[in-house]
């Protein structure tokens, strides 16, 4: 598990940011981390193009925005974050890009940010900035559609950690992170893999398909556990990965779900197939590693 000496908390001063701050506060208190509360202002030219048409008026409006953002950032969760090492940072540019760049350059241990859903459909919406950060960040990202309903004390109530792996290149890293988190909190650790349904249940030639697949997956999971010295409870489920993983997380119940990200190109993590859907629909916070 990478050091959590520094936690990045991107904020937009919304209720969702306040909820994410509660999780950051709880983890920071546990790991004695520095919390970096960051707000990124989008320059006018990003929103309306060149400032030539607006001139002095747009420049004045933007200066007012900067001053207001500075005040809001300084006041953000001041009482709640008291006693922690907090760094408040106001940057300018594309929010997702600046978040990812800062996390990389400053060796951030984890980024904590909510998804962007509202109302009854919030479980099916992922904000564009969160999606970009999830796609490009090379450190773990803690997300949750339910963060607005989370109290600080609930973030420390980690009794059961579920790690879902696809047995790809990032599986060992995800399991290592999950095992370290479970060890830190004295929590149970479960490891699962989801396989496809048999091609044709009616075909007699496919009768041994489930046992054959299960035997192969069990062997791979055992090798994976040995490689990271983990002793998780193992389960193998069949069906649609998103539905199955979220159902298992709810059934356990898991307090945190850890999933891996693939590595397609460059140094950044690339979120694997199904990951966005899992993040949107998980009944508990998701850490993508």
C-alpha positions in Angstrom: 0.0 0.0 0.0 1.5 3.3 -1.1 2.1 5.8 1.8 -0.9 8.0 2.6 1.3 10.8 3.9 -0.4 13.1 1.5 -4.2 13.1 0.6 -5.4 15.3 -2.2 -8.9 16.7 -1.7 -10.3 18.6 -4.7 -13.1 20.9 -3.6 -15.8 22.9 -5.4 -17.4 24.0 -2.1 -20.5 21.9 -2.8 -22.2 19.5 -0.4 -20.4 16.7 -2.2 -17.0 18.3 -1.4 -18.0 18.6 2.3 -18.8 14.9 2.3 -15.5 14.0 0.6 -13.7 16.2 3.2 -15.2 14.0 6.0 -13.5 10.9 4.4 -10.3 12.8 3.9 -10.4 14.0 7.5 -11.0 10.5 8.9 -8.2 8.9 6.8 -5.8 11.7 7.6 -6.4 11.3 11.3 -5.8 7.6 11.0 -2.6 7.8 8.9 -1.4 11.2 10.1 -1.5 12.5 6.6 -1.3 16.0 5.2 -4.5 17.1 3.5 -4.2 19.2 0.4 -7.5 21.0 -0.1 -7.4 22.2 -3.7 -9.7 24.3 -5.8 -9.1 24.9 -9.5 -10.5 28.0 -11.2 -11.3 27.7 -14.9 -9.9 30.8 -16.7 -12.4 32.8 -18.7 -10.8 31.9 -22.0 -11.5 28.2 -21.2 -15.2 29.0 -20.9 -15.8 31.8 -23.5 -12.7 31.9 -25.6 -10.4 34.9 -25.9 -10.9 37.8 -23.5 -10.4 40.4 -26.3 -14.2 40.7 -26.7 -14.8 41.3 -23.0 -11.7 43.4 -22.2 -11.5 45.1 -18.8 -14.9 43.9 -17.6 -14.1 40.2 -17.9 -10.7 40.8 -16.3 -12.4 42.5 -13.3 -15.0 39.8 -13.0 -12.3 37.1 -13.0 -10.3 39.0 -10.3 -13.5 39.0 -8.2 -13.8 35.3 -8.8 -10.3 34.7 -7.7 -10.7 36.7 -4.5 -14.0 34.9 -3.6 -12.4 31.5 -4.3 -9.5 32.4 -2.0 -12.0 33.4 0.8 -14.1 30.3 0.3 -11.0 28.0 0.3 -9.7 29.5 3.4 -13.0 29.0 5.2 -13.7 25.5 3.8 -14.2 23.1 6.7 -11.9 25.1 8.9 -13.4 23.8 12.2 -13.7 20.2 10.9 -10.1 20.0 9.7 -8.7 21.6 12.8 -5.9 19.6 14.3 -4.8 18.2 11.0 -2.0 19.3 8.7 -4.0 21.1 6.0 -2.6 22.9 2.9 -5.0 25.0 0.9 -4.1 25.5 -2.7 -5.8 27.6 -5.4 -4.8 26.8 -9.0 -5.9 27.8 -12.4 -6.6 25.7 -15.5 -8.5 22.6 -16.5 -9.6 21.1 -13.2 -8.9 17.4 -14.0 -5.6 18.1 -15.6 -4.3 20.2 -12.7 -5.5 17.6 -10.2 -3.7 14.8 -12.0 -0.5 16.8 -12.5 -0.4 17.9 -8.9 -1.0 14.3 -7.7 1.9 13.0 -9.8 4.3 15.8 -9.1 3.7 15.8 -5.3 3.6 12.1 -4.9 0.1 12.1 -3.5 -1.0 8.9 -1.8 -4.7 9.0 -2.7 -7.2 11.4 -4.3 -10.6 11.6 -2.6 -13.5 13.0 -4.7 -17.2 12.2 -5.1 -19.0 11.3 -8.3 -21.3 14.0 -9.7 -24.8 12.5 -9.6 -28.0 14.3 -8.4 -31.4 13.0 -7.2 -32.8 9.6 -8.0 -30.4 9.1 -11.0 -27.2 10.0 -9.2 -26.0 6.3 -9.1 -25.9 6.4 -12.9 -24.0 9.6 -13.5 -20.3 10.2 -13.4 -19.0 13.8 -13.6 -16.6 14.7 -16.3 -13.8 15.9 -14.0 -14.1 12.8 -11.8 -14.1 10.6 -14.9 -10.9 12.3 -16.3 -9.1 12.0 -12.9 -10.1 8.3 -12.7 -8.8 7.7 -16.2 -5.5 9.6 -15.9 -4.4 9.5 -12.2 -1.5 7.2 -11.4 -2.4 7.0 -7.7 -5.4 5.4 -6.0 -8.7 7.4 -6.3 -11.4 7.1 -3.6 -14.9 7.8 -4.9 -18.5 7.2 -3.9 -21.9 8.2 -5.2 -23.1 8.1 -1.6 -20.5 10.4 -0.1 -23.1 13.1 0.8 -24.7 10.7 3.2 -21.4 9.7 4.9 -20.4 11.0 8.3 -16.7 11.2 9.3 -17.1 8.5 11.8 -18.5 6.1 9.1 -15.3 6.5 7.1 -13.3 4.9 9.9 -15.8 2.0 10.2 -13.9 -0.3 7.9 -14.7 -3.8 9.0 -14.7 -5.7 5.6 -12.7 -4.9 2.5 -13.6 -6.5 -0.8 -11.0 -6.7 -3.6 -12.4 -7.5 -7.1 -9.7 -8.5 -9.6 -9.8 -9.4 -13.3 -6.4 -11.2 -13.0 -4.9 -8.6 -15.3 -1.6 -6.8 -14.7 -3.0 -4.5 -12.0 -4.5 -7.2 -9.9 -1.5 -7.7 -7.7 -1.3 -4.0 -7.0 -5.0 -3.8 -6.2 -4.9 -6.8 -3.8 -1.7 -5.5 -2.1 -3.4 -2.2 -1.5 -6.6 -3.9 -0.2 -4.7 -6.2 2.1 -2.7 -3.3 3.6 -5.9 -1.3 4.2 -7.6 -4.3 5.8 -4.5 -4.9 7.9 -4.4 -1.3 9.1 -8.0 -1.5 10.2 -8.1 -5.1 11.4 -10.8 -5.8 8.8 -11.7 -9.0 7.0 -10.5 -9.2 3.5 -12.4 -10.9 0.7 -11.0 -11.5 -2.8 -13.3 -12.2 -5.8 -13.2 -12.8 -9.5 -16.1 -12.7 -11.9 -16.3 -15.2 -14.8 -18.6 -15.3 -17.8 -21.6 -17.5 -17.8 -21.3 -20.9 -19.7 -21.6 -20.3 -23.5 -24.6 -22.7 -23.8 -26.0 -24.4 -20.7 -28.0 -26.8 -23.0 -24.9 -28.0 -24.8 -23.7 -31.4 -23.2 -20.2 -30.6 -24.3 -20.2 -27.6 -22.0 -21.2 -29.6 -18.9 -17.7 -29.5 -17.4 -17.2 -25.8 -18.4 -17.9 -24.3 -14.9 -15.6 -26.7 -13.1 -12.8 -26.3 -15.6 -13.0 -22.5 -15.4 -13.3 -22.5 -11.6 -10.3 -24.7 -11.2 -8.2 -22.5 -13.5 -9.3 -19.3 -11.7 -8.7 -20.7 -8.3 -5.2 -21.6 -9.2 -4.6 -18.0 -10.5 -6.1 -16.5 -7.4 -3.9 -18.6 -5.2 -0.8 -17.6 -7.1 -1.9 -13.9 -6.8 -2.3 -14.2 -3.1 1.1 -15.9 -2.7 2.7 -13.1 -4.7 1.5 -10.4 -2.2 1.4 -12.6 0.9 -2.3 -12.2 1.3 -4.8 -14.5 3.0 -8.1 -13.3 1.8 -11.4 -15.2 1.7 -11.9 -16.2 -2.0 -15.1 -16.3 -4.1 -15.6 -16.9 -7.8 -18.9 -15.7 -9.3 -20.4 -16.0 -12.7 -22.4 -13.3 -14.5 -22.3 -9.6 -15.5 -19.2 -8.2 -13.7 -20.8 -4.9 -12.6 -24.0 -6.5 -11.2 -22.1 -9.4 -9.6 -19.4 -7.4 -7.9 -21.9 -4.8 -6.6 -24.2 -7.6 -5.3 -21.3 -9.3 -3.5 -20.3 -5.9 -2.0 -23.8 -5.4 -0.7 -24.2 -9.0 0.5 -21.0 -9.2 2.6 -21.5 -6.2 3.4 -18.2 -4.5 2.3 -17.2 -1.1 3.7 -14.7 -0.5 0.9 -14.4 -2.0 -2.6 -10.9 -2.0 -4.2 -10.6 -2.5 -7.9 -7.6 -2.3 -10.3 -6.9 -0.2 -13.3 -5.1 -1.4 -16.5 -2.0 0.2 -18.0 -2.6 0.9 -21.7 -0.1 3.6 -22.7 2.2 6.0 -20.9 2.6 6.1 -17.2 -1.0 6.8 -16.3 -3.5 4.2 -15.1 -6.2 3.3 -17.6 -9.6 2.3 -16.1 -10.6 -1.2 -17.2 -13.9 -2.2 -18.7 -16.8 -2.1 -16.3 -14.9 0.1 -13.8 -17.0 3.2 -14.3 -20.2 1.2 -13.9 -18.9 -0.4 -10.7 -18.0 3.0 -9.3 -21.4 4.4 -10.1 -23.4 1.5 -8.7 -21.3 0.2 -5.8 -23.1 0.3 -2.4 -19.8 1.4 -0.7 -16.9 3.6 -1.5 -14.6 2.4 -4.3 -10.8 2.7 -4.4 -9.5 2.3 -7.9 -5.8 1.4 -7.8 
